[in-house]
Amino acid sequence: MTTAFKTNNKILEEKVTQFLQSYAIDEHSKNEVAPYLSRVSLMMNHLYQDLGFKNRFEMGVFMKKHFPSLSEIKPQDKLWKKFIYDSIDEVAPACATCKDQVNCFTCRV
């Protein structure tokens, strides 16, 4: 892994963390869940898969519990990882090689 790749991932992780923290319902969600979710969002599968959820519904329940106001503004037909990265004007690392782009709302790489 190159230094530039690591640096870019660290920047993305920090941006996602700050974004999620601004919607956190409490200190636990802000200081524990948001940073963890940010690290996981850099992985190469769908976010719900990398978090260990069985499906997107479980992911939605999790997000509503920790980030309820964010859940309210997320379009129903947009996947969480796509929504988060679009919200910070970035592209998730996994999107460049994702074979499931058809399921993302206006997914562009």
Contacts in CASP RR format, 6 or more apart in sequence:
PFRMAT RR
TARGET T0000
AUTHOR 0000-0000-0000
METHOD contacts of the structure
MODEL  1
MTTAFKTNNKILEEKVTQFLQSYAIDEHSKNEVAPYLSRVSLMMNHLYQD
LGFKNRFEMGVFMKKHFPSLSEIKPQDKLWKKFIYDSIDEVAPACATCKD
QVNCFTCRV
9 42 0 8 1.000
9 93 0 8 1.000
12 41 0 8 1.000
12 42 0 8 1.000
12 90 0 8 1.000
12 92 0 8 1.000
12 93 0 8 1.000
13 35 0 8 1.000
13 38 0 8 1.000
13 39 0 8 1.000
13 41 0 8 1.000
13 42 0 8 1.000
14 38 0 8 1.000
15 88 0 8 1.000
15 90 0 8 1.000
16 34 0 8 1.000
16 37 0 8 1.000
16 38 0 8 1.000
16 41 0 8 1.000
16 84 0 8 1.000
16 85 0 8 1.000
16 88 0 8 1.000
17 34 0 8 1.000
17 35 0 8 1.000
17 38 0 8 1.000
19 84 0 8 1.000
19 87 0 8 1.000
19 88 0 8 1.000
20 33 0 8 1.000
20 34 0 8 1.000
20 37 0 8 1.000
20 38 0 8 1.000
20 67 0 8 1.000
20 70 0 8 1.000
20 84 0 8 1.000
21 30 0 8 1.000
21 31 0 8 1.000
21 34 0 8 1.000
23 67 0 8 1.000
23 68 0 8 1.000
23 69 0 8 1.000
23 70 0 8 1.000
24 30 0 8 1.000
24 33 0 8 1.000
24 34 0 8 1.000
24 66 0 8 1.000
24 67 0 8 1.000
25 65 0 8 1.000
25 66 0 8 1.000
25 67 0 8 1.000
25 68 0 8 1.000
29 66 0 8 1.000
29 67 0 8 1.000
33 66 0 8 1.000
34 66 0 8 1.000
37 47 0 8 1.000
37 51 0 8 1.000
40 47 0 8 1.000
40 50 0 8 1.000
40 51 0 8 1.000
41 47 0 8 1.000
41 50 0 8 1.000
41 81 0 8 1.000
41 84 0 8 1.000
41 85 0 8 1.000
41 92 0 8 1.000
42 92 0 8 1.000
42 93 0 8 1.000
43 50 0 8 1.000
43 94 0 8 1.000
44 50 0 8 1.000
44 93 0 8 1.000
44 94 0 8 1.000
44 97 0 8 1.000
45 94 0 8 1.000
46 56 0 8 1.000
46 79 0 8 1.000
46 81 0 8 1.000
46 100 0 8 1.000
47 59 0 8 1.000
47 79 0 8 1.000
47 80 0 8 1.000
47 81 0 8 1.000
47 84 0 8 1.000
48 55 0 8 1.000
48 56 0 8 1.000
48 58 0 8 1.000
48 59 0 8 1.000
48 80 0 8 1.000
51 59 0 8 1.000
51 62 0 8 1.000
53 59 0 8 1.000
53 62 0 8 1.000
56 79 0 8 1.000
56 80 0 8 1.000
59 80 0 8 1.000
60 71 0 8 1.000
60 80 0 8 1.000
63 70 0 8 1.000
63 71 0 8 1.000
63 74 0 8 1.000
63 80 0 8 1.000
64 71 0 8 1.000
74 80 0 8 1.000
74 83 0 8 1.000
75 83 0 8 1.000
75 105 0 8 1.000
77 105 0 8 1.000
78 86 0 8 1.000
78 104 0 8 1.000
78 105 0 8 1.000
79 103 0 8 1.000
79 104 0 8 1.000
79 105 0 8 1.000
81 92 0 8 1.000
81 94 0 8 1.000
81 95 0 8 1.000
82 92 0 8 1.000
82 95 0 8 1.000
82 104 0 8 1.000
82 105 0 8 1.000
82 107 0 8 1.000
84 92 0 8 1.000
85 91 0 8 1.000
85 92 0 8 1.000
85 95 0 8 1.000
91 109 0 8 1.000
95 101 0 8 1.000
95 104 0 8 1.000
95 107 0 8 1.000
95 109 0 8 1.000
96 109 0 8 1.000
98 104 0 8 1.000
98 107 0 8 1.000
98 109 0 8 1.000
101 107 0 8 1.000
101 109 0 8 1.000
END
